Amino acid sequence: MIGAESYVLSNVKDLSTAELFLEKIRNFKQYAANHGASAEGNPSGGNNFRGLYNIALKSIGAARKKDPEVRLDAVIDYGAPMTDSGYYFMDSPGNDLESIAGQVASGCNMILFITGNGSITNFPFVPTLKFVTTTGRFEMLSNEMDVNAGRYNDGESMENLSQETFELTTRIASGEKSKGELAGHSQVQLWRNWQQSSPLDPRDVNPIPTDGRPIDVGAGKKRHMSFYGYQSRDGITSDTVGLIMPTSLCSGQVAQLIANQLNVSRKDEPKLARINRYIALVHTEGCGSANSEDLFLNIVSGHLQHQFITHAVLLEHGCERTHNDAIRHDLLSKGVDPTRFDWASVQLDGGLDRVAKKVGEQFRLALDFPIQRATGSIKDLKIGLLTQGSISEIAARALADLIKDLVESGSTIVLPDNASVINSATFMERLFEGKQSWAVNLGYGAHLSSNGCFVMSTPTTSTTEIMTGLGATGVEIILMYTNGIPVASHPLVPVLQFGAEGEHDEKFMDDLDFVLPQLMDNSSEFLIKHIESTIKQQHVPKLHHRGYSNFQVTRGAVGVSL
């Protein structure tokens, strides 16, 4: 409502309600400013394309959904309960899914969603009636849209449209299924309100400079390994995966539905079976946020280039900020040919059923030729290393020796810059042997271009977000040391989780893949054997096998919902 305050307050219950409304507006502006952003960043690509060039124009349209005769009765915080009937203003970001989640938490039992482009948004357990504003778009998305408000422009009277809509609303409230419920898809997202409490420090905005060169570590032992893998664009890899990459949170659940369909179809279609599995990397980004797009785009481009990915399809919703063309532009800026991938749009391709069929055909065409098998070696390995909690002496020595041996053997290993293992003096001394100190040399989610030891910039303490960044670098396995609770795996990259003998809680033993013995002369070789059995798919990490995985892109220190 920023920019439409005078209209909203032209009919208000009392002075205190008006003052509270203006206070929420001021607070939101300050909230954005504390992150180095402005509410002007709210309009999406779809908004801009259709003439909503700034927040005031968008707010006027939103405010006009309140008839001038309707009074503003109350102002509430995000998700706060409504205690009486009336017209409420809820403090919320403008992002569709985040604001709807707040409305439902406040007690709404039906959502009336106005969309110009044809957003297919549905809440999981509250019916969502979607009003599309043009007949052409309604006809394109007739299986997803409930009300064609464009009929007014075609000559239908407002009185008739209003009566029909009221009757439809009554029927839906009485149990009739909405289009979204019939289609069987929904999305939900809570407000990621991780706000800065004071104005920004410039150091929070500027990323750590990286030179991309591997860091020097002490001399290790040369190890050997071979595995029967697959020839990829960049070398030999141990898996083949089909990726449906949603460009925003709004297309994520549709991408997952398509991946599920392809995993079923591959059982009966030899061509689709040339890929071992199909996945979607469902996330919360791509629209309604500011100051974190570079991080998100790194994650997208990194996973698209991952050696596991035999073929990928980018799936946009159609009105997000990071739509397909935005991704294409980013890939070109990074020297990646966007024609390597296929592209689809939930809205422009005509809704869920049509876009699912299109994506399926895109994979079938891409898999016209068998994938070549090849023998890989330890030099083809890219390994992520993540540690959680305090590190025992045996684990510190084992991990330092492992890194040195892998680098000596021509492998690549990536650690986050805030890995707990760096707090171990034993690890640091044994790894570097006085050669070099710990230094960041790879951006968050930046795709690897050479072998060696890398330290990834990590603007987050979330284990899931760190794993997401590691996956984008191109690692094919993540080795996770924990002295506490095992964590969710990465949907694409297997996570091998272990602890040191006597250092973990016995109740989590069934979730760990192995335990590092206390008395062992060659612990590096022990770890490499476990890595080898995983790369050869003789062992599937337990939590990865159970489907316990998570994927979340960080917004760093300054990302903010608007």
Secondary structure as UniProt FT lines:
FT   TURN            2..3
FT   HELIX           5..8
FT   TURN            9..10
FT   HELIX           15..34
FT   TURN            35..36
FT   HELIX           39..41
FT   HELIX           45..49
FT   TURN            50..51
FT   HELIX           55..63
FT   TURN            64..65
FT   TURN            68..69
FT   STRAND          72..76
FT   TURN            78..79
FT   STRAND          87..90
FT   HELIX           96..106
FT   STRAND          111..115
FT   STRAND          128..132
FT   HELIX           135..140
FT   TURN            141..144
FT   STRAND          147..148
FT   HELIX           149..152
FT   TURN            153..155
FT   HELIX           158..173
FT   TURN            174..175
FT   HELIX           179..183
FT   HELIX           202..205
FT   STRAND          226..232
FT   TURN            233..234
FT   STRAND          235..237
FT   STRAND          241..246
FT   HELIX           249..251
FT   HELIX           252..265
FT   TURN            266..268
FT   TURN            270..271
FT   HELIX           272..274
FT   STRAND          277..280
FT   STRAND          289..290
FT   HELIX           293..304
FT   TURN            307..308
FT   STRAND          309..316
FT   HELIX           324..333
FT   TURN            334..335
FT   HELIX           338..340
FT   STRAND          342..345
FT   TURN            346..350
FT   HELIX           352..366
FT   STRAND          373..377
FT   HELIX           378..380
FT   STRAND          382..388
FT   HELIX           393..408
FT   TURN            409..410
FT   STRAND          412..416
FT   TURN            417..418
FT   HELIX           420..423
FT   HELIX           425..432
FT   TURN            433..434
FT   TURN            444..445
FT   STRAND          452..456
FT   HELIX           463..473
FT   STRAND          477..482
FT   STRAND          495..500
FT   TURN            501..502
FT   HELIX           506..511
FT   STRAND          514..516
FT   HELIX           523..535
FT   TURN            536..537
FT   HELIX           542..545
FT   TURN            546..547
FT   TURN            556..558
FT   STRAND          560..561
//
